């Protein structure tokens, strides 16, 4: 079975369609395409054995192909608030750096995340965070504050959590009980953007920690694979549902590790998506292999792909 790995192609707009055609011909999938002035960035899944071929084709075009471990994931960056009191510079830089590694990030500023005594997490915030593959909590500078507030801020969260804070890693491990999946110390409230080498090194450490956590989740999924690869289902929806191409969102369909987020109104398009054919003969539809649910994020559609053990279908 061909193993698809996440990569990012960076190059000029000129002849980038040749790279797109090559990825398609090799059986890969383009998850997202960014065009910025004369530059283009393609986030995609390609066969592991064909990466060198893509690099060879990209070289005359002055293109670069790099492995991007977070492609195909959606991550929530959670801050106690987005007010100046919590210095949102850190959360913004974390979100941007994770995007550069391939992730789709969403900022979640809590309505009641401030104050040791009154900190809270409401139902909508909890549900929105749980719709992601992973949550990065950008916490503050004081161990005692983290110790008292975090149990409330994590209540009901079922996705893996990576915590950042000013205390070192060992202190965070000691302060947080029960433990979470990842810790990055030395990242507290900072009054400026991350610019210094030691600050950028912390962001690299965060990417490594998030990648390690998601790799563990991928290993768990591999033991009971999904009925269809999410980027493949994404390609099917984009091909059969023309309304998707008319959306102005940068990512009208967002790939996740276990499904997709389709940015169309649930009430109008949920039944249409359930009836889309996944196989050429039309014997298997999206509704047979996935749950099509309303998202708590606006009125979007959330697709959760069922595992093979539940459907006995592998597309």
Protein Blocks (a to p, Z undefined) as FASTA:
>chain_A
ZZdddddddddfehplmmmmmmmmnopacfbdcdehjaccddddddfklmmmmmmmmmmn
opacdddfkgoiacddddfbfcfklopmlmmmmmmmmmmnopacdddddfklgojklgcc
dfklmmmmmmpmbdcddddfbfklmmmmmmmmmgopabdcddddfbdfklmmmmpccddf
bdcehiacdfbdcfbfklmmmmmmmmmmmmmmmmmmmmmmmmmccfbdfklmmmmmmmmm
mklmmpcbfblbacdfkbccddbdfklmmmmmmmpcfbfnomacfklmoccdddfehjad
cdddddfklnopaZZ
